[in-house]
Amino acid sequence: MSKIDQEGMLVHAHVQHRRFPQIEHGALEAARAIVIHQTDAADEQATFYAYARGGHGAHFLIAKNGTLYQTASLFKRCFHVGARIKSRCLELLKTNCRDPEIAKALTLGWSAQIAAINDIERRKTYPDRFPVNSDSIGIELVGRHIDETRYEAVTAEQNHRLQWLLDEIYRHFSMTAADVFRHPQVSYKHPDEAGSAVWR
Ligand SMILES: [Zn+2]
């Protein structure tokens, strides 16, 4: 079983620490959910170079061979979800979403609509809305975006290590598989990102 040290790093033989303070942006208020991503890069080195420049990033990175890196402290917020979140009510319930503000937003043009939906959703708290940067842990899986509909398949080694990591996070933060989301479920991303990641 892993431990979390005073710096917010997961301590276990399966975890290599490659922390980049450049991708940490203030405190993570509470870890309540997990968002799974793919990097759109060929290997972990490309992501390390990007993280060294700062900006966007996630807490963990899993290489194609299953090597697991922790790239940011679990006590710090990372920018991995994106600026505009979708409506959880609308995505799950479709026409049965009874939120009158959402109904009004849907009458707007596309860009005004996604901005209005984001504003409405951010006044809610998780799990009534999707996770945001301030309440979620981000996990990146190395893998390239191939074309309009596909990402590279997540490898068996990546899925194996992902499940181990999720089980540790569930235990440390009292989460379940119901708190794990693919990035495109939560915000407006390429629809197949993390599409072949599997977990329970
Ligand atoms: Zn992503």
Boltz pocket constraint, residues with backbone or C-beta under 6 A from the ligand:
constraints:
  - pocket:
      binder: B
      contacts: [[A, 36], [A, 37], [A, 38], [A, 80], [A, 183], [A, 189], [A, 193]]
      max_distance: 6.0
